[in-house]
Amino acid sequence: MNLKYAITSLRILKISGLYHLMKDWQVSVRIHFIFAAYESGLLKALNQPCDRKTLIKKLEVKRTELLDALLEVGLATKELAVKNEKFFIKGKRSKAILGADGDMLAAVIQASVTYYSDAYRNLTARMHGEELGENLDEIGDIVARFSKITEPIIKEFLASLVRDKSPMTVLDVGCGSGFLLRSIHDINSNANGIGLDTDKAVVEQATNNIITWGLTNQFKIHHGDIYSLSEKNGPFDLISLI
Ligand SMILES: C[S@@+](CC[C@H](N)C(=O)[O-])C[C@H]1O[C@@H](n2cnc3c(N)ncnc32)[C@H](O)[C@@H]1O
């Protein structure tokens, strides 16, 4: 049954708050579907319409009933559709995840289902003194991927600071993906400097990005905090901490 129809029909039960809660729940089901479809490779596999048998093979599925359940949720949320026994992607969000900016959108979903869910799930016990668990560092690479979303806004602000300055040496503390360094270089090609991060996985991501962007002569990525730098690394014209 169509999920939207099922939720609408709950109105007749006249249980105060139920309809609104179910509307919210519908959003949560969609987020969880997209998470599972992304992580399992289903979204990628459906870049081309695919029948069930091909999906089982492509995704190396051993428990086919779970794939069937996932496909059903995909259909119910209208993220997927099926025609002539072939499944394809219908929903705007799932389509966007396969698009050019998809990696950062996928990272938003991954953070929401993993880190943020865990934080709320464990909050009560932790408030009562249970050991604090995983911290943000453990999803540093996911945070670094989704915080690139802010790039266009930050770029405007950066432009006013770095345009026409030559030379321009930058220290980016907590550099994440390194996108800030790239933005600075886009605005001012004289810019050079250092990206610093305490998270090993993030440092790896930033280092790879700097290589991909062809900026290895301009920027170095360091693993560590501010105390890991020496005086000879500076001075800096701009220090960012975002
Ligand atoms: C919210 S993220 C922001 C990343 C990046 N600046 C951006 O806007 O995408 C904060 C980053 O700071 C790093 N970090 C936290 N404490 C740090 C410290 N003491 N020194 C350097 N980096 C740190 C984290 O590992 C994380 O990658």
The ligand as a Gaussian input file, in Angstrom:
#p B3LYP/6-31G(d) Opt

LIG

0 1
 C       33.001000      20.691000      11.913000
 S       34.421000      20.024000      11.151000
 C       34.726000      21.308000       9.971000
 C       35.641000      20.905000       8.869000
 C       35.958000      21.987000       7.838000
 N       36.557000      23.177000       8.413000
 C       34.701000      22.344000       7.076000
 O       34.156000      23.432000       7.254000
 O       34.274000      21.491000       6.289000
 C       35.681000      20.339000      12.377000
 C       37.021000      19.677000      12.053000
 O       37.965000      20.093000      13.046000
 C       38.799000      18.986000      13.383000
 N       39.360000      19.264000      14.729000
 C       38.756000      19.135000      15.929000
 N       39.568000      19.531000      16.917000
 C       40.723000      19.953000      16.317000
 C       41.953000      20.512000      16.802000
 N       42.157000      20.709000      18.104000
 N       42.919000      20.840000      15.905000
 C       42.716000      20.628000      14.569000
 N       41.573000      20.106000      14.065000
 C       40.591000      19.775000      14.917000
 C       37.870000      17.791000      13.291000
 O       38.597000      16.590000      13.085000
 C       36.986000      18.171000      12.086000
 O       37.516000      17.656000      10.886000

